[in-house]
Amino acid sequence: MSFDTLGLSAEILRAISEQGYTDPTPVQAQAIPAVLLGGDLLAGAQTGTGKTAGFTLPLLQRLSGPPAPKGRRPVRALILTPTRELAAQVAESVSTYGNYLPLRSAVIFGGVKIGPQINKLRSGVDILIATPGRLLDHVQQGTLDLSQVEILVLDEADRMLDMGFLRDIRKILALLPKGRQNLLFSATFSNEIKRLADGLLNKPALIEVACRNTASERVAQVVHPVDRERKRELLSYLIGNGDWQQVLVFTRTKHGANRLTKQLEQDGISAAAIHGNKSQAARTRALADFKKGSIRVLVATDIAARGLDIDQLPHVVNFELPNVPEDYVHRIGRTGRAGNEGEAMSLVCVDEHKLLRDIERLLKREIPKDVIDGFSPDPGIKAEPIPNGRNGAGRGRSGGGQRNRAGARGAGGAGRGQGGGRRRSAVPA
Ligand code: AMP
């Protein structure tokens, strides 16, 4: 498909071709026609997909009717971004793609003098790109009128919420006229984003392009509460009962991985462990055997699993919860890949309740609990500290996290994108 067929004007096509772009990216191919129709849009796309042009190009097209009359020009399009850097980047795209159009744009964000921004706004701006805080400063000072906005874009909406901008966004929405077009872009879809979208968007067109961070949305997750000493028994039961042929199991430690592997073998389930103490040759062999189906269970530590290229695993089991909540997201991202359904289950004993709460806080939702018949936890068993002092009590959580990350980097295996996880970890507890 080429850009020519999407309904964009010659001026815009010229600017696109000057950038050297020949074909629209998937998000552009879907978003551009949808936005040109004038309706609302909910798009799941992260940085790197070409999303900026995906909303900028049709927005420019919609605003580029007959030239505005001389004199005061109202702001007709408002693009909100979470950060100054993103605001600056988007502004750059707007001026690049709008190079041959008689439209004016401005970018406003905090940390710089407000005076020049006021002057720019006074001179008349069609498209305004802004971060929420400084935008509201201008509104308060009476230097900005948003009553004529026709198109609103929320870019990286998930990040805006993570950064605590929900109240500001709500205040801004209240300043906009009702009859407008709304475009919401987000890399992830937490319940909070869904709520925001429900309140904001009117029968939106839906677009989703492949996105690394949505594993936690696609994967069916469940917690099986169980006693500490009965986890292995439960795991063998689940594997046998479900007739699972390929299971990736995570343990917290190398020693735990070795021990579990031996125990599974004793139960007649073929298994192999991979972790940092295994030679590369042993790891490669274990992985090859697992992929071709000659072993059913691969037991791995987080660090060893980082570089693993195994697609479309049907089952991932957290034999023990990770110390760092983000590792949970990476672990379950091993299943349900490439659009396939996956199942991730966690065997959680009384010692791990705080780790579970931390994970649920990161996911911003509860994971369903399902007690397996015959494995109900004994309420008389008391929580014990998790060995290595990394049970999340007090300093433990962040200390463990730092060690874990440093280890991952040291092993050279942290190749997968961690952006979403790290960002979300900034959510206040
Ligand atoms: P974004 O996801 O908007 O941050 O864009 C990611 C990168 O893709 C940017 O460097 C854009 O310049 C580039 N880009 C956007 N659209 C296209 C396209 N149709 N063809 C090639 N590169 C593109």
Residues whose N, C-alpha, C, O or C-beta is under 5 A from the ligand:
A	BS01	AMP	Y21 D23 P24 T25 Q46 T47 G48 T49 G50 K51 T52 A53
